[in-house]
């Protein structure tokens, strides 16, 4: 028998553990960000937050989500489950981090971020929360590009030393259940991408799914294995060398600065809400917000990407030929067959059968 790999072994181990009946989702938005990911997720439909929290999906454990943007509780009442988890009195729980993690060691005083207060009455910095909660978490999700790769706040020249969660904990970090960090980038996050990932992890913890498949940047493979270009409504224009020269035109946007051909993201195919939207589908260029090198490696925005002119020129050499051949084929095939007409002669090629089953010659 062929040896099983480590991921397969881990999947079997998790599936054989007792089913999780209840689980808390501790969602910290105190990283460097705009809370846009939390706002975006309220638009999710596949599934919605309401479906998960209200138990509308069969087989899932009971879920309690603690998010400051969505919570009714305030103050100490809201912070209670976070302190309980840090003390080891809340188990199991999933930890969601939104916003990039600053380096609190690169300054002489103060703090970059704070979430709740400690016994001394001082704000607790985000890195301290991660240090307290990560070892006890069943799994961790980095929500949005800031949390996954650092995002805007981690640009060259920033004073905070900001970084993504995997930069802080290490890319090989594993939870106590053996789960790696799960990165779901996007600026903001595509709502169904996050909720679908959360749903997968909940099903895995309930013993209903194998180990979550991730790419080499810890992104869910099924969501980020293809490029924006693969699902773009304008992709057909590219191969025919038809490029927009200004915004508002229907053709491919590569010459206006779109990075879609090299960016791992499904928004062009999935849309933004109810299948509608997606940056290039509605006239905006792809700025590569789901990529680890964003934003530095893709700036200046709205300029032609390096290599776009050479690739566009190469496409142009055969694009006209492809377009001409397709136009010719379309002209030929955009007609009804010649036998569809009025008159007293049947010209379809039909030959009636005789009584012995043999075809007779048509008149």
N, C-alpha and C positions, 0 to 999 in steps of 0.2 A: 504494500500500500504506500502511495506517495506521501511524504511528510506534509503535514499541514503547516501553513505559515502562521506567523504570530498573530496577525489580524484575525485569521479564521479562528484560532484557538481562543482569542479574547472574545470574539462574538459568541462562541459556544458557551464560554464561561458565564457571560452576562445573561444569556438566554436561560441558563439553568439555575440562576439565582431566584429566590422567591420574588414573585411579582410585586412591584411597587404599588401600593394602594393609594397613597397620597404623596404629593410632592409640592414644595414651595419653589417659586421662581423669584430669586432675589435679583432685582434689576437696578444696578447703580448707574445713574446718569451723571455722576459727578466728575467724569473725565472732561478733558478740554474738548468741548463740542457745543452744539447749539440745541440739543435735544430734538433735532429734526428726525432722528431715527425713530424715537418713541412716537412722535406725531405721525410719521409715515405709516407705522405699523397699525395705527387705528383704522387705516383704509384697507387692511388685508381682508380678503374674502375666501381664500383657499388654503387653510381655513381662516376664519376670523378669530379674534381674541375671544369674542363672546362664545363661539362654538366650543373653544377649548375650556374656558373657565366654567361654563354652565353645563359641561358634561354632555354635549350634543354628539360627540364622536365616540362610538362604541369601543370599549376595550382600554380606554385611557384611564390613568389614575386621576383622582380628584386633584385639580390644579389650583393653586393660589398664587396670583401674580402680584408682587409688591414693586410698583413702579411709581416714583414721585409725580410723574406727569399724569398718571391715570388713577392715583389713589384717592379715596375719600378721607383716609386718616391723615393727620398732620402731627408734627412734633414727635414727642416720645412714643405715641401710639404707633406712628408709622415706622419709627426706627426700631421698635422692639424686636421684630423677627431677625433683623440684621445682627443685633447684639446677642440674641439667643443663638444664632448660628455660629457667631464668633466664639461663643462660650461652649460650643459643642452640644447644645441642647435642642437643636433643630436639625433633623435628619430624616429623609434625604432632602437635598435642595440642589437646584441648578443655579449657577451664578451667571448673570448677564452683565457685561461691562459695555457701557456706551461712552464714547469719548476717548481720546488718546491719554496715555499715562505720562505725566510729567516726571522729570527727575527732580525729586525734592532735595537732592544732595548738592545741587549746583548753585545754591544761594546761601547767604549768611543769615537770613532771618525770614520770618513769614512763611507762607505756604502758597503753592500754586493752586491747589484744589482742596476742598473740604467737604465732608459728608457726615452730618451729625456731629456730636461732641463727645469727648471722653469724660472721665471722672474729674479731670482738671478743668473742665469747662471750655477747653480749647477744641477747635475743629479737628476732626480726624482726616488726614490726607488720604487720597485715593490709594497710593501704594501701600499704606498701612492696612487698609481694608482688604486689599488683595492678599497681602501676607497672612492676614488672619483667616480669610474665608477660603482661599484656593485649596489649602490642604484638606479641608473638610468637605468641599463640594463634590457632588457626584459627577458633575460635568460643568464646563464653562463655555459660553458662547461670547465671542467678540462681535458686537452688533454695529455695523457701519464701518466705513473706511478709517475713521479716526481711531477706533478701538482695534481694528485689525492690523493696520500698517502705519498708523500715526497721522496720516491725512494732512490737511492744511496746516495744523499746528506744529507738525514735525518738519516743516520746510527748512531749507538751509538758512541759517542766520537767526533762527528762533531762539529766544533766551531761556526756554523752559526745558530743553533737552527732551522734548516729547517723543514718545515711541508707541508702538503697538503692543498689545498684550503678549504676543509671542516673543517680542523683543525683551519684555520685562521678565516673563516666566521662563523663557527658553522654548525653542520650537519643539523640543523633544519632551516637554512637560506632559505628564499624565495625571489624571485625577485618581482618586482612591478606587474608582471603579475601572480604571484602565483606559479612560477616554482621553483622547488628545483635545487640545483647544480646537474649537470649531469657529473658523472665520467666515463671516457673512458680510463682505464688503458692499459698499454703495454709499453715495453721498447725495441724498440720504439713501438708506437701504431700500431696496425694492420690497414692499410690504409682504407680498406672498412668499418671497424667497426666505425671509426670516421666519414667518409662521410655519412654513413647510419644514424648515430645518428644526424648529422647536418641536413640531409634531413628530418628526422622525425620532428625535432623541427620547421623547416621552414614550413612543411605541417601543423603542429599544429597551428602555428601562422597565417597561411592562412585560418584556419577554416576547414581543411581537415582531421584532426586526433584528437583523444582524448588525454588526459593527458599521457605523456610518462611513460611507466611502468618501475620502477626501483626496484632493490633489496635493502636489508638493508644496503648496502655499496654504494648506489646511482649509481650503474652500470646499464645500460640498461638490463632488465631481459632477453630479447630474445637472447642477445649476450653472457651473462655470467652465465646463469642458469646451464649449464652443465660443466663437467670437461674435461680437456685435454684427459684423459683416455677414456671418452665416445666416442670421435671421432678419436682416434689415430689409424693409420694404423697398429700398433703393438699390439693393445689391445687383439687380439685373441691369441697371444702367451702367454700373462699373464695368462689367465684362463687355459691354458694347461701346465703351469709351465715350459715354455721355455724362459730362460733369457739369454741375451747377457753377455758374460764375458769380452768383450773388444769392443771398438768402431769399427764400420765397419761391425758388424754382424747384421743380420736382426731381431733378436728376441727382446723381451721387454727389455727396458733400466732401469727398476726400480733398479736393483742391481748395476747399474753404477751411481746412484744418481738422477734418474728422479722423480720429484714430481707430475707427471701428474695425478695420481689417486685422488689427493685432491685439485687440482688447478682449479679455475673457469676461463676457457678460451676456446675460440672456434677455436683457430688457427690451431689445428690439423685437424679439420673438414673443415674449410674454406680455409686453405692454406694461403699463404702470398700475392701472386700476381697472378691473373688469376687462382686461385684455386690450385696453385703449391706452395709447401713449407710447413712450419709449423715445429717447432723445432724437435719433435721426428720423424716426417715423413721423415726428411732428415738426421737423424742420431745424432741429438743433444738432450741432456737431457732437460727436462723442469725445469727451475730454479725458477718458481713461480713468474714471474715479474708482473703479474696482481693482486697480492694479497696484502692486506693492510700491512702484516707483512714483506714484502720484503724490504731489503735483510736479515735483522738480523735474523729472525726466520727460515730462510732456509739455513743458513750457518753452516759449510763450504760446498760450492758447490762441486759437483762431489764426495761427500761421500754418502754412503747409507743413505736414510732418516730414522729417527727413526721409528721403527715398520715395516720397509720394509722386514727385515729378517723374523720376525714372520709371517707376512702376506704371504710372499713368501713360507715359510715352510708349512703354512696351505694350500696354493694353491697346493704345491708339493704333498701333501698327496692324493689329488684326481685328480690332473692334469694328472698324468700318466694314471689313469683309464679312464678319459675323452678322452685323446688322443688315447688310445688303442681302445676304443669303436668307436670313430669317424673314425679311420683308417679302422676298420672292416666294418663299414657302407659304407665308401667310396669305399672299395674293392668290396662290394656287388653291389653298385649302379653305379659303374664306368664300367658297362658292358651293351651291348645292349640286349634287350629281345631275348629269344631263338628262336622265330619264324621268325626272320629276317635272312633268308638263301635262297640259291638256291635249286632247286629240283622240282619234279612234285607233291609234296603234300603241301596243304595249312594248316598250323598249327597255324594260328592266332586266331582260335576260331570263325571265321566268319561262320554264317549259313544263306544261302540265303533264301528269303521269297518265299512262294508258291503263286499261283494266288489269294488265299483267304486271304493273308496277314499273314498266320501263318509261323513261322520259321520251316524250314526243318532240319532234323538231318544232321550234317556235315559228310562227307565221312570218 
